[in-house]
Amino acid sequence: MVKCQNCGSEVVDGAQFCAQCGSEIVVEENKANVCPECGSEVAEKMKFCQNCGCELNKDESGEAKTKFCAKCGHEIDAGLKFCPECGTPTSGVTPPSNTQVVVRYEKSAGLAAVLSFLIIGLGQVYLGLTKKGIILFVLAIISGILMLIFVGFILWLLVWGYAIYDAYNSAEKINNGIEVEDTLDFNNLF
């Protein structure tokens, strides 16, 4: 038996109006969907069919209802122009359902510079530019050995300054989505 939504009285099955208060009886439909691939009944909020694995996140035209932010990987409604999590403009690209979304964390430019200030090349290692960090560290050791002559001190200061500057700028580029080469690049100094 169904209950009246207005007065709570029990109503005979198939009745369109309540005998007690006269309100129209609205029968709520089960909130289940059917998988387009195998026909199994699936819950409304399911993203994949539990029987065949088919993606259920599509509208009538076959387009995805959600997409993923290119910067933070947050799943967002396909109609949004900006990610509500990080504010990045959305590109409209939806990865396939079998694609793993990689969340990229921003690196601190200040921390990278401080690490290279303390130990030459450590800021680059922090940013994932290991080869560049090792090259800078080796150059610092060579210039340290050359300190027996005055040129070594100047060379060491140049390597140290470049390491700090490069660590900061590389972190800024990485955070802005610009690919950074893992080699020394003297073209973008100024």
mmCIF file of the C-alpha atoms, coordinates in Angstrom:
data_MODEL
# 
_entry.id   MODEL 
# 
loop_
_atom_site.group_PDB 
_atom_site.id 
_atom_site.type_symbol 
_atom_site.label_atom_id 
_atom_site.label_alt_id 
_atom_site.label_comp_id 
_atom_site.label_asym_id 
_atom_site.label_entity_id 
_atom_site.label_seq_id 
_atom_site.pdbx_PDB_ins_code 
_atom_site.Cartn_x 
_atom_site.Cartn_y 
_atom_site.Cartn_z 
_atom_site.occupancy 
_atom_site.B_iso_or_equiv 
_atom_site.pdbx_formal_charge 
_atom_site.auth_seq_id 
_atom_site.auth_comp_id 
_atom_site.auth_asym_id 
_atom_site.auth_atom_id 
_atom_site.pdbx_PDB_model_num 
ATOM 1   C CA . MET A 1 1   ? 0.000  0.000  0.000   1.00 0.00 ? 1   MET A CA 1 
ATOM 2   C CA . VAL A 1 2   ? 0.972  3.583  -0.679  1.00 0.00 ? 2   VAL A CA 1 
ATOM 3   C CA . LYS A 1 3   ? 0.711  6.452  1.837   1.00 0.00 ? 3   LYS A CA 1 
ATOM 4   C CA . CYS A 1 4   ? -0.642 9.913  1.025   1.00 0.00 ? 4   CYS A CA 1 
ATOM 5   C CA . GLN A 1 5   ? 2.194  12.467 0.917   1.00 0.00 ? 5   GLN A CA 1 
ATOM 6   C CA . ASN A 1 6   ? -0.122 15.118 2.405   1.00 0.00 ? 6   ASN A CA 1 
ATOM 7   C CA . CYS A 1 7   ? -1.932 13.451 5.342   1.00 0.00 ? 7   CYS A CA 1 
ATOM 8   C CA . GLY A 1 8   ? -0.107 10.102 5.679   1.00 0.00 ? 8   GLY A CA 1 
ATOM 9   C CA . SER A 1 9   ? -3.249 7.969  5.288   1.00 0.00 ? 9   SER A CA 1 
ATOM 10  C CA . GLU A 1 10  ? -2.927 4.622  3.567   1.00 0.00 ? 10  GLU A CA 1 
ATOM 11  C CA . VAL A 1 11  ? -4.310 4.684  0.036   1.00 0.00 ? 11  VAL A CA 1 
ATOM 12  C CA . VAL A 1 12  ? -5.505 1.730  -2.026  1.00 0.00 ? 12  VAL A CA 1 
ATOM 13  C CA . ASP A 1 13  ? -3.042 0.666  -4.733  1.00 0.00 ? 13  ASP A CA 1 
ATOM 14  C CA . GLY A 1 14  ? -3.813 2.335  -8.071  1.00 0.00 ? 14  GLY A CA 1 
ATOM 15  C CA . ALA A 1 15  ? -5.785 5.236  -6.507  1.00 0.00 ? 15  ALA A CA 1 
ATOM 16  C CA . GLN A 1 16  ? -5.027 8.648  -7.973  1.00 0.00 ? 16  GLN A CA 1 
ATOM 17  C CA . PHE A 1 17  ? -6.435 10.715 -5.067  1.00 0.00 ? 17  PHE A CA 1 
ATOM 18  C CA . CYS A 1 18  ? -6.476 10.299 -1.272  1.00 0.00 ? 18  CYS A CA 1 
ATOM 19  C CA . ALA A 1 19  ? -9.885 9.308  0.166   1.00 0.00 ? 19  ALA A CA 1 
ATOM 20  C CA . GLN A 1 20  ? -9.154 11.259 3.412   1.00 0.00 ? 20  GLN A CA 1 
ATOM 21  C CA . CYS A 1 21  ? -7.856 14.648 2.160   1.00 0.00 ? 21  CYS A CA 1 
ATOM 22  C CA . GLY A 1 22  ? -8.387 14.568 -1.620  1.00 0.00 ? 22  GLY A CA 1 
ATOM 23  C CA . SER A 1 23  ? -4.707 15.206 -2.474  1.00 0.00 ? 23  SER A CA 1 
ATOM 24  C CA . GLU A 1 24  ? -3.307 13.763 -5.672  1.00 0.00 ? 24  GLU A CA 1 
ATOM 25  C CA . ILE A 1 25  ? -1.232 10.640 -5.069  1.00 0.00 ? 25  ILE A CA 1 
ATOM 26  C CA . VAL A 1 26  ? 2.221  10.875 -6.589  1.00 0.00 ? 26  VAL A CA 1 
ATOM 27  C CA . VAL A 1 27  ? 3.970  7.531  -6.873  1.00 0.00 ? 27  VAL A CA 1 
ATOM 28  C CA . GLU A 1 28  ? 7.715  7.936  -6.583  1.00 0.00 ? 28  GLU A CA 1 
ATOM 29  C CA . GLU A 1 29  ? 9.615  5.903  -9.077  1.00 0.00 ? 29  GLU A CA 1 
ATOM 30  C CA . ASN A 1 30  ? 12.576 3.814  -8.090  1.00 0.00 ? 30  ASN A CA 1 
ATOM 31  C CA . LYS A 1 31  ? 15.739 5.859  -8.564  1.00 0.00 ? 31  LYS A CA 1 
ATOM 32  C CA . ALA A 1 32  ? 17.539 3.081  -10.464 1.00 0.00 ? 32  ALA A CA 1 
ATOM 33  C CA . ASN A 1 33  ? 18.990 3.261  -13.952 1.00 0.00 ? 33  ASN A CA 1 
ATOM 34  C CA . VAL A 1 34  ? 19.628 0.572  -16.502 1.00 0.00 ? 34  VAL A CA 1 
ATOM 35  C CA . CYS A 1 35  ? 23.092 -0.114 -17.903 1.00 0.00 ? 35  CYS A CA 1 
ATOM 36  C CA . PRO A 1 36  ? 23.130 0.622  -21.662 1.00 0.00 ? 36  PRO A CA 1 
ATOM 37  C CA . GLU A 1 37  ? 25.511 -2.309 -22.280 1.00 0.00 ? 37  GLU A CA 1 
ATOM 38  C CA . CYS A 1 38  ? 24.121 -5.255 -20.309 1.00 0.00 ? 38  CYS A CA 1 
ATOM 39  C CA . GLY A 1 39  ? 20.693 -3.998 -19.153 1.00 0.00 ? 39  GLY A CA 1 
ATOM 40  C CA . SER A 1 40  ? 21.415 -4.554 -15.451 1.00 0.00 ? 40  SER A CA 1 
ATOM 41  C CA . GLU A 1 41  ? 19.721 -2.291 -12.925 1.00 0.00 ? 41  GLU A CA 1 
ATOM 42  C CA . VAL A 1 42  ? 22.209 0.124  -11.344 1.00 0.00 ? 42  VAL A CA 1 
ATOM 43  C CA . ALA A 1 43  ? 21.800 2.772  -8.664  1.00 0.00 ? 43  ALA A CA 1 
ATOM 44  C CA . GLU A 1 44  ? 21.364 6.399  -9.768  1.00 0.00 ? 44  GLU A CA 1 
ATOM 45  C CA . LYS A 1 45  ? 24.721 7.741  -8.550  1.00 0.00 ? 45  LYS A CA 1 
ATOM 46  C CA . MET A 1 46  ? 26.845 4.825  -9.825  1.00 0.00 ? 46  MET A CA 1 
ATOM 47  C CA . LYS A 1 47  ? 29.585 5.763  -12.290 1.00 0.00 ? 47  LYS A CA 1 
ATOM 48  C CA . PHE A 1 48  ? 30.182 2.244  -13.600 1.00 0.00 ? 48  PHE A CA 1 
ATOM 49  C CA . CYS A 1 49  ? 27.998 -0.843 -14.000 1.00 0.00 ? 49  CYS A CA 1 
ATOM 50  C CA . GLN A 1 50  ? 28.842 -3.444 -11.346 1.00 0.00 ? 50  GLN A CA 1 
ATOM 51  C CA . ASN A 1 51  ? 28.206 -6.297 -13.822 1.00 0.00 ? 51  ASN A CA 1 
ATOM 52  C CA . CYS A 1 52  ? 29.999 -5.250 -17.028 1.00 0.00 ? 52  CYS A CA 1 
ATOM 53  C CA . GLY A 1 53  ? 32.074 -2.174 -16.011 1.00 0.00 ? 53  GLY A CA 1 
ATOM 54  C CA . CYS A 1 54  ? 30.411 0.120  -18.573 1.00 0.00 ? 54  CYS A CA 1 
ATOM 55  C CA . GLU A 1 55  ? 30.787 3.863  -17.882 1.00 0.00 ? 55  GLU A CA 1 
ATOM 56  C CA . LEU A 1 56  ? 27.402 5.280  -16.852 1.00 0.00 ? 56  LEU A CA 1 
ATOM 57  C CA . ASN A 1 57  ? 28.483 8.923  -16.708 1.00 0.00 ? 57  ASN A CA 1 
ATOM 58  C CA . LYS A 1 58  ? 27.057 9.923  -20.109 1.00 0.00 ? 58  LYS A CA 1 
ATOM 59  C CA . ASP A 1 59  ? 24.015 11.876 -21.210 1.00 0.00 ? 59  ASP A CA 1 
ATOM 60  C CA . GLU A 1 60  ? 21.624 10.981 -24.041 1.00 0.00 ? 60  GLU A CA 1 
ATOM 61  C CA . SER A 1 61  ? 24.036 12.215 -26.735 1.00 0.00 ? 61  SER A CA 1 
ATOM 62  C CA . GLY A 1 62  ? 26.870 10.011 -25.423 1.00 0.00 ? 62  GLY A CA 1 
ATOM 63  C CA . GLU A 1 63  ? 28.828 12.987 -24.053 1.00 0.00 ? 63  GLU A CA 1 
ATOM 64  C CA . ALA A 1 64  ? 30.356 12.747 -20.578 1.00 0.00 ? 64  ALA A CA 1 
ATOM 65  C CA . LYS A 1 65  ? 28.490 14.593 -17.792 1.00 0.00 ? 65  LYS A CA 1 
ATOM 66  C CA . THR A 1 66  ? 31.695 15.336 -15.917 1.00 0.00 ? 66  THR A CA 1 
ATOM 67  C CA . LYS A 1 67  ? 35.300 16.155 -16.747 1.00 0.00 ? 67  LYS A CA 1 
ATOM 68  C CA . PHE A 1 68  ? 38.533 16.510 -14.821 1.00 0.00 ? 68  PHE A CA 1 
ATOM 69  C CA . CYS A 1 69  ? 40.513 19.660 -14.052 1.00 0.00 ? 69  CYS A CA 1 
ATOM 70  C CA . ALA A 1 70  ? 43.835 19.660 -15.907 1.00 0.00 ? 70  ALA A CA 1 
ATOM 71  C CA . LYS A 1 71  ? 45.617 21.312 -12.965 1.00 0.00 ? 71  LYS A CA 1 
ATOM 72  C CA . CYS A 1 72  ? 44.327 19.558 -9.823  1.00 0.00 ? 72  CYS A CA 1 
ATOM 73  C CA . GLY A 1 73  ? 42.519 16.498 -11.270 1.00 0.00 ? 73  GLY A CA 1 
ATOM 74  C CA . HIS A 1 74  ? 39.271 17.313 -9.437  1.00 0.00 ? 74  HIS A CA 1 
ATOM 75  C CA . GLU A 1 75  ? 36.143 15.810 -11.092 1.00 0.00 ? 75  GLU A CA 1 
ATOM 76  C CA . ILE A 1 76  ? 33.774 18.630 -12.100 1.00 0.00 ? 76  ILE A CA 1 
ATOM 77  C CA . ASP A 1 77  ? 30.495 19.089 -13.942 1.00 0.00 ? 77  ASP A CA 1 
ATOM 78  C CA . ALA A 1 78  ? 31.065 19.235 -17.730 1.00 0.00 ? 78  ALA A CA 1 
ATOM 79  C CA . GLY A 1 79  ? 29.204 22.564 -17.988 1.00 0.00 ? 79  GLY A CA 1 
ATOM 80  C CA . LEU A 1 80  ? 31.517 24.495 -15.647 1.00 0.00 ? 80  LEU A CA 1 
ATOM 81  C CA . LYS A 1 81  ? 34.007 26.960 -17.123 1.00 0.00 ? 81  LYS A CA 1 
ATOM 82  C CA . PHE A 1 82  ? 36.282 26.986 -14.037 1.00 0.00 ? 82  PHE A CA 1 
ATOM 83  C CA . CYS A 1 83  ? 37.323 24.294 -11.553 1.00 0.00 ? 83  CYS A CA 1 
ATOM 84  C CA . PRO A 1 84  ? 35.577 24.939 -8.197  1.00 0.00 ? 84  PRO A CA 1 
ATOM 85  C CA . GLU A 1 85  ? 38.542 23.384 -6.367  1.00 0.00 ? 85  GLU A CA 1 
ATOM 86  C CA . CYS A 1 86  ? 41.449 25.457 -7.778  1.00 0.00 ? 86  CYS A CA 1 
ATOM 87  C CA . GLY A 1 87  ? 39.833 28.046 -10.112 1.00 0.00 ? 87  GLY A CA 1 
ATOM 88  C CA . THR A 1 88  ? 41.646 26.873 -13.252 1.00 0.00 ? 88  THR A CA 1 
ATOM 89  C CA . PRO A 1 89  ? 39.762 27.410 -16.534 1.00 0.00 ? 89  PRO A CA 1 
ATOM 90  C CA . THR A 1 90  ? 38.531 24.050 -17.803 1.00 0.00 ? 90  THR A CA 1 
ATOM 91  C CA . SER A 1 91  ? 39.641 22.745 -21.150 1.00 0.00 ? 91  SER A CA 1 
ATOM 92  C CA . GLY A 1 92  ? 36.680 20.466 -21.749 1.00 0.00 ? 92  GLY A CA 1 
ATOM 93  C CA . VAL A 1 93  ? 38.897 17.410 -22.112 1.00 0.00 ? 93  VAL A CA 1 
ATOM 94  C CA . THR A 1 94  ? 37.528 14.351 -20.354 1.00 0.00 ? 94  THR A CA 1 
ATOM 95  C CA . PRO A 1 95  ? 39.961 11.479 -19.885 1.00 0.00 ? 95  PRO A CA 1 
ATOM 96  C CA . PRO A 1 96  ? 38.693 8.045  -20.875 1.00 0.00 ? 96  PRO A CA 1 
ATOM 97  C CA . SER A 1 97  ? 37.275 5.968  -18.019 1.00 0.00 ? 97  SER A CA 1 
ATOM 98  C CA . ASN A 1 98  ? 40.307 3.674  -18.011 1.00 0.00 ? 98  ASN A CA 1 
ATOM 99  C CA . THR A 1 99  ? 42.742 6.609  -17.651 1.00 0.00 ? 99  THR A CA 1 
ATOM 100 C CA . GLN A 1 100 ? 44.249 7.267  -14.264 1.00 0.00 ? 100 GLN A CA 1 
ATOM 101 C CA . VAL A 1 101 ? 44.139 10.945 -13.332 1.00 0.00 ? 101 VAL A CA 1 
ATOM 102 C CA . VAL A 1 102 ? 47.433 12.195 -11.925 1.00 0.00 ? 102 VAL A CA 1 
ATOM 103 C CA . VAL A 1 103 ? 47.122 14.953 -9.368  1.00 0.00 ? 103 VAL A CA 1 
ATOM 104 C CA . ARG A 1 104 ? 49.988 17.406 -9.589  1.00 0.00 ? 104 ARG A CA 1 
ATOM 105 C CA . TYR A 1 105 ? 50.981 19.238 -6.441  1.00 0.00 ? 105 TYR A CA 1 
ATOM 106 C CA . GLU A 1 106 ? 52.491 22.699 -6.680  1.00 0.00 ? 106 GLU A CA 1 
ATOM 107 C CA . LYS A 1 107 ? 56.078 23.129 -5.604  1.00 0.00 ? 107 LYS A CA 1 
ATOM 108 C CA . SER A 1 108 ? 57.136 26.058 -3.455  1.00 0.00 ? 108 SER A CA 1 
ATOM 109 C CA . ALA A 1 109 ? 59.429 28.390 -5.405  1.00 0.00 ? 109 ALA A CA 1 
ATOM 110 C CA . GLY A 1 110 ? 60.690 29.939 -2.155  1.00 0.00 ? 110 GLY A CA 1 
ATOM 111 C CA . LEU A 1 111 ? 61.555 26.561 -0.649  1.00 0.00 ? 111 LEU A CA 1 
ATOM 112 C CA . ALA A 1 112 ? 63.375 25.545 -3.849  1.00 0.00 ? 112 ALA A CA 1 
ATOM 113 C CA . ALA A 1 113 ? 65.459 28.742 -3.718  1.00 0.00 ? 113 ALA A CA 1 
ATOM 114 C CA . VAL A 1 114 ? 66.259 28.289 -0.001  1.00 0.00 ? 114 VAL A CA 1 
ATOM 115 C CA . LEU A 1 115 ? 67.306 24.665 -0.549  1.00 0.00 ? 115 LEU A CA 1 
ATOM 116 C CA . SER A 1 116 ? 69.676 25.745 -3.354  1.00 0.00 ? 116 SER A CA 1 
ATOM 117 C CA . PHE A 1 117 ? 70.948 28.535 -1.087  1.00 0.00 ? 117 PHE A CA 1 
ATOM 118 C CA . LEU A 1 118 ? 71.846 25.979 1.588   1.00 0.00 ? 118 LEU A CA 1 
ATOM 119 C CA . ILE A 1 119 ? 73.209 23.249 -0.711  1.00 0.00 ? 119 ILE A CA 1 
ATOM 120 C CA . ILE A 1 120 ? 73.815 24.005 -4.364  1.00 0.00 ? 120 ILE A CA 1 
ATOM 121 C CA . GLY A 1 121 ? 71.515 21.839 -6.530  1.00 0.00 ? 121 GLY A CA 1 
ATOM 122 C CA . LEU A 1 122 ? 69.213 20.688 -3.715  1.00 0.00 ? 122 LEU A CA 1 
ATOM 123 C CA . GLY A 1 123 ? 66.402 22.989 -4.907  1.00 0.00 ? 123 GLY A CA 1 
ATOM 124 C CA . GLN A 1 124 ? 66.528 21.364 -8.333  1.00 0.00 ? 124 GLN A CA 1 
ATOM 125 C CA . VAL A 1 125 ? 66.377 17.883 -6.771  1.00 0.00 ? 125 VAL A CA 1 
ATOM 126 C CA . TYR A 1 126 ? 63.313 19.000 -4.774  1.00 0.00 ? 126 TYR A CA 1 
ATOM 127 C CA . LEU A 1 127 ? 61.664 20.017 -8.064  1.00 0.00 ? 127 LEU A CA 1 
ATOM 128 C CA . GLY A 1 128 ? 62.422 16.632 -9.650  1.00 0.00 ? 128 GLY A CA 1 
ATOM 129 C CA . LEU A 1 129 ? 65.229 18.026 -11.828 1.00 0.00 ? 129 LEU A CA 1 
ATOM 130 C CA . THR A 1 130 ? 67.778 15.591 -10.419 1.00 0.00 ? 130 THR A CA 1 
ATOM 131 C CA . LYS A 1 131 ? 70.240 15.628 -13.306 1.00 0.00 ? 131 LYS A CA 1 
ATOM 132 C CA . LYS A 1 132 ? 70.403 19.435 -13.240 1.00 0.00 ? 132 LYS A CA 1 
ATOM 133 C CA . GLY A 1 133 ? 70.881 19.399 -9.450  1.00 0.00 ? 133 GLY A CA 1 
ATOM 134 C CA . ILE A 1 134 ? 73.741 16.904 -9.659  1.00 0.00 ? 134 ILE A CA 1 
ATOM 135 C CA . ILE A 1 135 ? 75.442 18.909 -12.431 1.00 0.00 ? 135 ILE A CA 1 
ATOM 136 C CA . LEU A 1 136 ? 75.226 22.099 -10.336 1.00 0.00 ? 136 LEU A CA 1 
ATOM 137 C CA . PHE A 1 137 ? 76.533 20.278 -7.252  1.00 0.00 ? 137 PHE A CA 1 
ATOM 138 C CA . VAL A 1 138 ? 79.510 18.878 -9.201  1.00 0.00 ? 138 VAL A CA 1 
ATOM 139 C CA . LEU A 1 139 ? 80.236 22.358 -10.625 1.00 0.00 ? 139 LEU A CA 1 
ATOM 140 C CA . ALA A 1 140 ? 80.188 23.729 -7.063  1.00 0.00 ? 140 ALA A CA 1 
ATOM 141 C CA . ILE A 1 141 ? 82.714 21.078 -5.950  1.00 0.00 ? 141 ILE A CA 1 
ATOM 142 C CA . ILE A 1 142 ? 84.980 21.827 -8.922  1.00 0.00 ? 142 ILE A CA 1 
ATOM 143 C CA . SER A 1 143 ? 84.800 25.580 -8.265  1.00 0.00 ? 143 SER A CA 1 
ATOM 144 C CA . GLY A 1 144 ? 85.493 24.897 -4.570  1.00 0.00 ? 144 GLY A CA 1 
ATOM 145 C CA . ILE A 1 145 ? 88.660 23.038 -5.516  1.00 0.00 ? 145 ILE A CA 1 
ATOM 146 C CA . LEU A 1 146 ? 89.609 25.901 -7.828  1.00 0.00 ? 146 LEU A CA 1 
ATOM 147 C CA . MET A 1 147 ? 89.357 28.340 -4.901  1.00 0.00 ? 147 MET A CA 1 
ATOM 148 C CA . LEU A 1 148 ? 93.073 27.853 -4.458  1.00 0.00 ? 148 LEU A CA 1 
ATOM 149 C CA . ILE A 1 149 ? 93.231 30.425 -7.210  1.00 0.00 ? 149 ILE A CA 1 
ATOM 150 C CA . PHE A 1 150 ? 90.947 33.435 -7.061  1.00 0.00 ? 150 PHE A CA 1 
ATOM 151 C CA . VAL A 1 151 ? 88.971 32.367 -10.167 1.00 0.00 ? 151 VAL A CA 1 
ATOM 152 C CA . GLY A 1 152 ? 87.490 29.442 -8.234  1.00 0.00 ? 152 GLY A CA 1 
ATOM 153 C CA . PHE A 1 153 ? 85.781 31.778 -5.746  1.00 0.00 ? 153 PHE A CA 1 
ATOM 154 C CA . ILE A 1 154 ? 84.156 33.815 -8.525  1.00 0.00 ? 154 ILE A CA 1 
ATOM 155 C CA . LEU A 1 155 ? 83.091 30.622 -10.329 1.00 0.00 ? 155 LEU A CA 1 
ATOM 156 C CA . TRP A 1 156 ? 81.613 29.213 -7.083  1.00 0.00 ? 156 TRP A CA 1 
ATOM 157 C CA . LEU A 1 157 ? 79.594 32.421 -6.537  1.00 0.00 ? 157 LEU A CA 1 
ATOM 158 C CA . LEU A 1 158 ? 78.291 32.264 -10.120 1.00 0.00 ? 158 LEU A CA 1 
ATOM 159 C CA . VAL A 1 159 ? 77.231 28.609 -9.752  1.00 0.00 ? 159 VAL A CA 1 
ATOM 160 C CA . TRP A 1 160 ? 75.626 29.322 -6.367  1.00 0.00 ? 160 TRP A CA 1 
ATOM 161 C CA . GLY A 1 161 ? 73.689 32.342 -7.686  1.00 0.00 ? 161 GLY A CA 1 
ATOM 162 C CA . TYR A 1 162 ? 72.579 30.473 -10.803 1.00 0.00 ? 162 TYR A CA 1 
ATOM 163 C CA . ALA A 1 163 ? 71.371 27.503 -8.697  1.00 0.00 ? 163 ALA A CA 1 
ATOM 164 C CA . ILE A 1 164 ? 69.202 29.748 -6.503  1.00 0.00 ? 164 ILE A CA 1 
ATOM 165 C CA . TYR A 1 165 ? 67.835 31.709 -9.475  1.00 0.00 ? 165 TYR A CA 1 
ATOM 166 C CA . ASP A 1 166 ? 67.163 28.566 -11.520 1.00 0.00 ? 166 ASP A CA 1 
ATOM 167 C CA . ALA A 1 167 ? 65.454 26.741 -8.625  1.00 0.00 ? 167 ALA A CA 1 
ATOM 168 C CA . TYR A 1 168 ? 63.025 29.632 -8.127  1.00 0.00 ? 168 TYR A CA 1 
ATOM 169 C CA . ASN A 1 169 ? 62.261 30.108 -11.840 1.00 0.00 ? 169 ASN A CA 1 
ATOM 170 C CA . SER A 1 170 ? 61.932 26.361 -12.502 1.00 0.00 ? 170 SER A CA 1 
ATOM 171 C CA . ALA A 1 171 ? 59.393 26.051 -9.660  1.00 0.00 ? 171 ALA A CA 1 
ATOM 172 C CA . GLU A 1 172 ? 57.381 28.953 -11.107 1.00 0.00 ? 172 GLU A CA 1 
ATOM 173 C CA . LYS A 1 173 ? 57.388 27.341 -14.567 1.00 0.00 ? 173 LYS A CA 1 
ATOM 174 C CA . ILE A 1 174 ? 56.393 23.935 -13.190 1.00 0.00 ? 174 ILE A CA 1 
ATOM 175 C CA . ASN A 1 175 ? 53.525 25.486 -11.209 1.00 0.00 ? 175 ASN A CA 1 
ATOM 176 C CA . ASN A 1 176 ? 52.308 27.253 -14.365 1.00 0.00 ? 176 ASN A CA 1 
ATOM 177 C CA . GLY A 1 177 ? 52.303 23.983 -16.306 1.00 0.00 ? 177 GLY A CA 1 
ATOM 178 C CA . ILE A 1 178 ? 55.391 24.797 -18.402 1.00 0.00 ? 178 ILE A CA 1 
ATOM 179 C CA . GLU A 1 179 ? 57.686 21.851 -19.041 1.00 0.00 ? 179 GLU A CA 1 
ATOM 180 C CA . VAL A 1 180 ? 61.196 22.383 -17.670 1.00 0.00 ? 180 VAL A CA 1 
ATOM 181 C CA . GLU A 1 181 ? 64.202 20.597 -19.173 1.00 0.00 ? 181 GLU A CA 1 
ATOM 182 C CA . ASP A 1 182 ? 66.419 18.660 -16.786 1.00 0.00 ? 182 ASP A CA 1 
ATOM 183 C CA . THR A 1 183 ? 69.567 20.257 -18.197 1.00 0.00 ? 183 THR A CA 1 
ATOM 184 C CA . LEU A 1 184 ? 71.388 23.529 -17.615 1.00 0.00 ? 184 LEU A CA 1 
ATOM 185 C CA . ASP A 1 185 ? 69.752 26.328 -19.602 1.00 0.00 ? 185 ASP A CA 1 
ATOM 186 C CA . PHE A 1 186 ? 71.627 29.606 -19.786 1.00 0.00 ? 186 PHE A CA 1 
ATOM 187 C CA . ASN A 1 187 ? 69.377 31.027 -22.555 1.00 0.00 ? 187 ASN A CA 1 
ATOM 188 C CA . ASN A 1 188 ? 66.656 32.175 -20.154 1.00 0.00 ? 188 ASN A CA 1 
ATOM 189 C CA . LEU A 1 189 ? 68.868 33.918 -17.606 1.00 0.00 ? 189 LEU A CA 1 
ATOM 190 C CA . PHE A 1 190 ? 67.667 37.422 -18.365 1.00 0.00 ? 190 PHE A CA 1 
# 
